[in-house]
């Protein structure tokens, strides 16, 4: 009875906001069904390709929802709270959850974690919790804002800095946000089912992107491919293996020493040959004696 006593006279509750909320939820579920078929890859909805597509769609929808929440935050910064006397969730200190900063800030923080839903299960659960809170908050807010708009337009109630036009935008922002949060919730649950509830605790981005950063497996698969190509005479035999830099430098120095020795020995041989020629020139009769 206390909550009903706080509602001023002239509030006319209709089925319009309830129908809008239902349609919004159905639209969000329909968007998820369409996204589910778009995520199909190689004839399956549970592979790496499907996970990559689901994450891309999720990030796009999360970005749209954050923009929608930022519009709500702009309303609070520019005009303040639209309703302060019959809010459903008061804090008791003049502030409340629905029509103040906590709702948009929590929405940006929790739903924004969906941008990194492929990194860790905890981020996916945070995104799911943020979507549930956002759906409940937007539902209560849209119902109250619709009644408050009727008061301002029909009974000349104080608008608290808002106009009928801005209240209409506020109302439809809540309805659109319900649809987006519903789609994000189902997409995140879809990723939870694909990537795991708790294990692995940390999913590397390479798994989602389709790459493999296991060096041993990469080397083994590369060696197997090369052997197959050698057996089919597609390529020649394996090149010489790579050596460490120090070993390579030692080999270069050793080759340099050998070249120097060869150069010295060739020089000595030439000197000896030149000496023999000079001796033969000095004693030409020795050639006939021998």
Phi, psi and omega per residue, in radians:
X1 nan -0.519 -3.134
X2 -1.135 -0.673 3.137
X3 -1.171 -0.635 3.129
X4 -1.251 -0.562 3.127
X5 -1.189 -0.486 -3.140
X6 -1.335 -0.249 -3.139
X7 -1.388 2.140 -3.094
X8 -1.242 2.877 3.113
X9 -1.222 2.639 3.110
X10 1.677 -0.042 3.098
X11 -1.355 2.150 -3.101
X12 -2.016 1.852 -3.141
X13 -1.483 2.258 3.101
X14 -2.178 3.078 3.135
X15 -1.464 -0.079 -3.057
X16 -1.059 -0.887 3.137
X17 -1.144 -0.573 3.119
X18 -1.170 -0.728 3.092
X19 -1.139 -0.682 3.120
X20 -1.100 -0.694 3.117
X21 -1.151 -0.699 3.118
X22 -1.121 -0.818 3.134
X23 -1.087 -0.673 3.137
X24 -1.114 -0.731 3.114
X25 -1.127 -0.722 3.129
X26 -1.129 -0.692 3.110
X27 -1.112 -0.728 3.108
X28 -1.094 -0.738 3.096
X29 -1.149 -0.668 3.091
X30 -1.121 -0.679 3.082
X31 -1.093 -0.645 3.092
X32 -1.151 -0.713 3.137
X33 -1.086 -0.739 3.090
X34 -1.100 -0.747 3.114
X35 -1.109 -0.615 3.130
X36 -1.060 -0.743 3.109
X37 -1.267 -0.547 3.096
X38 -1.212 -0.445 -3.121
X39 -1.391 -0.063 -3.109
X40 -1.136 2.281 -3.111
X41 -2.472 2.255 3.134
X42 0.968 0.677 3.084
X43 1.315 0.251 -3.109
X44 -2.510 2.686 3.077
X45 -1.879 0.262 -3.043
X46 -2.291 0.380 3.134
X47 -1.773 -3.047 3.141
X48 -1.163 -0.684 3.102
X49 -1.084 -0.694 3.096
X50 -1.142 -0.696 3.111
X51 -1.113 -0.711 3.123
X52 -1.107 -0.741 3.121
X53 -1.189 -0.701 3.138
X54 -1.108 -0.688 3.132
X55 -1.173 -0.681 3.110
X56 -1.109 -0.763 3.114
X57 -1.149 -0.731 -3.141
X58 -1.058 -0.743 3.142
X59 -1.126 -0.648 3.092
X60 -1.144 -0.741 -3.140
X61 -1.227 -0.666 3.107
X62 -1.104 -0.725 3.108
X63 -1.067 -0.728 3.112
X64 -1.114 -0.703 3.128
X65 -1.166 -0.662 3.110
X66 -1.136 -0.676 3.057
X67 -1.067 -0.723 3.115
X68 -1.112 -0.692 3.108
X69 -1.208 -0.621 3.105
X70 -1.123 -0.539 3.047
X71 -1.102 -0.732 3.085
X72 -1.107 -0.741 3.113
X73 -1.116 -0.641 3.090
X74 -1.104 -0.702 3.096
X75 -1.041 -0.735 -3.122
X76 -1.223 -0.653 3.122
X77 -1.220 -0.678 -3.063
X78 -1.409 -0.755 -3.015
X79 -2.077 -0.213 -3.101
X80 1.487 -2.839 -3.104
X81 -1.363 2.320 3.087
X82 -1.315 -0.585 -3.102
X83 -2.212 2.237 -3.135
X84 -2.327 0.031 -3.037
X85 -2.104 -0.145 3.019
X86 -2.537 0.700 3.094
X87 -1.229 2.513 -3.070
X88 -1.336 -0.456 -3.057
X89 -2.190 1.402 3.105
X90 -1.516 2.679 3.040
X91 -1.637 -0.263 -3.118
X92 1.594 -0.094 -3.139
X93 -2.025 0.451 -3.118
X94 1.530 -0.027 3.136
X95 -2.065 2.864 3.132
X96 -2.609 3.008 -3.084
X97 -1.429 -0.739 -2.988
X98 -1.253 -0.739 -2.949
X99 -2.066 0.819 3.085
X100 -2.715 -2.950 -3.008
X101 -1.200 -0.492 -3.070
X102 -1.000 -0.705 -3.086
X103 -1.137 -0.883 3.131
X104 -1.191 -0.634 -3.131
X105 -1.155 -0.774 3.107
X106 -1.135 -0.644 3.113
X107 -1.126 -0.749 3.124
X108 -1.126 -0.718 -3.091
X109 -1.239 -0.817 -3.054
X110 -1.353 -0.880 -3.120
X111 -1.223 -0.550 3.095
X112 -1.086 -0.399 3.081
X113 -1.145 -0.284 3.069
X114 -1.144 -0.326 3.050
X115 -1.081 -0.452 -3.097
X116 -2.061 0.584 -3.078
X117 -1.155 -0.297 3.141
X118 -1.500 -0.044 -3.034
X119 -1.581 -0.662 -3.023
X120 -2.768 2.506 3.125
X121 -1.060 -0.565 -3.120
X122 -1.074 -0.639 3.111
X123 -1.169 -0.597 3.100
X124 -1.191 -0.713 3.110
X125 -1.185 -0.619 3.050
X126 -1.067 -0.747 3.141
X127 -1.126 -0.725 3.107
X128 -1.088 -0.779 3.112
X129 -1.092 -0.736 3.111
X130 -1.093 -0.646 3.117
X131 -1.159 -0.734 3.136
X132 -1.109 -0.789 3.115
X133 -1.100 -0.701 -3.120
X134 -1.173 -0.687 3.125
X135 -1.124 -0.787 3.131
X136 -1.129 -0.787 -3.130
X137 -1.127 -0.755 3.126
X138 -1.166 -0.579 3.115
X139 -1.152 -0.840 3.114
X140 -1.129 -0.709 -3.111
X141 -1.151 -0.767 -3.122
X142 -1.106 -0.653 3.130
X143 -1.133 -0.785 -3.129
X144 -1.254 -0.674 -3.132
X145 -1.155 -0.607 3.114
X146 -1.117 -0.774 3.092
X147 -1.139 -0.698 -3.140
X148 -1.153 -0.636 3.078
X149 -1.103 -0.669 3.076
X150 -1.122 -0.646 3.098
X151 -1.117 -0.771 -3.104
X152 -1.166 -0.708 -3.063
X153 -1.400 -0.571 -3.042
X154 -1.783 -0.579 -3.029
X155 -2.000 0.152 3.132
X156 0.949 0.740 3.102
X157 -1.264 2.726 3.098
X158 -1.079 2.303 -3.034
X159 -1.619 -0.140 3.120
X160 0.985 0.708 3.107
X161 1.564 -0.104 -3.140
X162 -1.761 2.719 3.022
X163 -1.939 3.009 3.110
X164 -1.086 -0.637 -3.140
X165 -1.143 -0.813 3.141
X166 -1.187 -0.602 3.079
X167 -1.181 -0.595 3.069
X168 -1.137 -0.752 3.077
X169 -1.090 -0.708 3.116
X170 -1.036 -0.781 -3.107
X171 -1.111 -0.847 -3.119
X172 -1.246 -0.434 3.020
X173 -1.111 -0.742 3.091
X174 -1.082 -0.719 -3.116
X175 -1.147 -0.792 3.114
X176 -1.120 -0.670 3.141
X177 -1.118 -0.613 3.080
X178 -1.069 -0.771 3.141
X179 -1.115 -0.786 -3.132
X180 -1.150 -0.751 3.141
X181 -1.138 -0.603 3.085
X182 -1.130 -0.787 3.112
X183 -1.098 -0.725 3.117
X184 -1.116 -0.698 3.139
X185 -1.065 -0.821 -3.127
X186 -1.197 -0.666 3.105
X187 -1.128 -0.678 3.137
X188 -1.196 -0.702 3.072
X189 -1.125 -0.612 3.066
X190 -1.085 -0.744 3.086
X191 -1.182 -0.638 3.087
X192 -1.058 -0.721 3.128
X193 -1.179 -0.601 -3.121
X194 -1.383 -0.797 -2.987
X195 -1.604 -0.259 3.116
X196 2.009 2.519 -3.137
X197 -1.320 -0.822 -3.108
X198 -2.274 -0.494 -3.096
X199 -2.118 2.465 -0.105
X200 -1.218 2.580 -3.056
X201 -1.174 -0.513 3.110
X202 -2.339 1.955 -3.125
X203 -1.656 2.082 -3.094
X204 -1.223 2.496 3.126
X205 -1.033 -0.392 -3.135
X206 -1.136 -0.523 3.123
X207 -1.193 -0.683 -3.134
X208 -1.289 -0.639 -3.109
X209 -1.384 -0.077 3.094
X210 1.517 0.105 3.138
X211 -1.702 2.887 -3.117
X212 -2.251 2.021 -3.092
X213 -1.789 0.273 3.041
X214 -1.388 1.888 -3.003
X215 -1.115 -0.662 -3.124
X216 -1.131 -0.788 -3.134
X217 -1.162 -0.654 3.115
X218 -1.125 -0.772 3.129
X219 -1.141 -0.714 -3.133
X220 -1.145 -0.777 3.129
X221 -1.150 -0.663 3.096
X222 -1.131 -0.690 3.111
X223 -1.165 -0.687 3.119
X224 -1.128 -0.732 3.116
X225 -1.108 -0.703 -3.107
X226 -1.192 -0.676 3.095
X227 -1.104 -0.698 3.105
X228 -1.113 -0.723 3.122
X229 -1.185 -0.577 3.070
X230 -1.206 -0.668 -3.138
X231 -1.167 -0.500 3.110
X232 -1.629 0.148 3.137
X233 1.030 0.505 3.079
X234 -1.323 -0.654 3.103
X235 -2.325 2.947 3.112
X236 -1.397 -3.056 -3.119
X237 -1.174 3.002 -3.098
X238 -1.105 2.480 3.056
X239 -1.253 2.885 3.108
X240 -1.063 2.500 -3.095
X241 -1.151 2.683 3.078
X242 -1.252 2.560 -3.135
X243 -2.081 2.734 3.099
X244 -1.106 2.804 -3.083
X245 -1.116 -0.709 -3.128
X246 -1.139 -0.755 3.126
X247 -1.113 -0.703 3.114
X248 -1.108 -0.703 3.128
X249 -1.157 -0.692 3.105
X250 -1.119 -0.678 3.115
X251 -1.152 -0.687 3.118
X252 -1.112 -0.741 3.129
X253 -1.130 -0.689 3.131
X254 -1.154 -0.721 3.080
X255 -1.106 -0.624 3.118
X256 -1.148 -0.710 3.114
X257 -1.132 -0.739 3.129
X258 -1.093 -0.695 3.104
X259 -1.126 -0.696 3.083
X260 -1.091 -0.776 3.120
X261 -1.090 -0.746 3.113
X262 -1.090 -0.679 3.119
X263 -1.132 -0.737 3.123
X264 -1.145 -0.764 -3.129
X265 -1.129 -0.710 3.102
X266 -1.124 -0.611 3.114
X267 -1.174 -0.724 3.120
X268 -1.118 -0.706 3.130
X269 -1.098 -0.739 3.119
X270 -1.110 -0.696 3.112
X271 -1.097 -0.737 -3.140
X272 -1.143 -0.713 3.123
X273 -1.116 -0.699 3.119
X274 -1.132 -0.635 3.098
X275 -1.153 -0.724 3.118
X276 -1.096 -0.703 3.122
X277 -1.113 -0.728 3.119
X278 -1.113 -0.641 3.133
X279 -1.167 -0.711 3.128
X280 -1.138 -0.593 3.112
X281 -1.199 -0.651 -3.136
X282 -1.241 -0.625 -3.127
X283 -2.135 1.360 -3.072
X284 -1.252 -0.377 -3.117
X285 -1.246 -0.340 -3.118
X286 -1.120 -0.534 -3.126
X287 -1.099 -0.678 -3.118
X288 -1.315 -0.606 3.124
X289 -1.090 -0.807 -3.127
X290 -1.120 nan nan
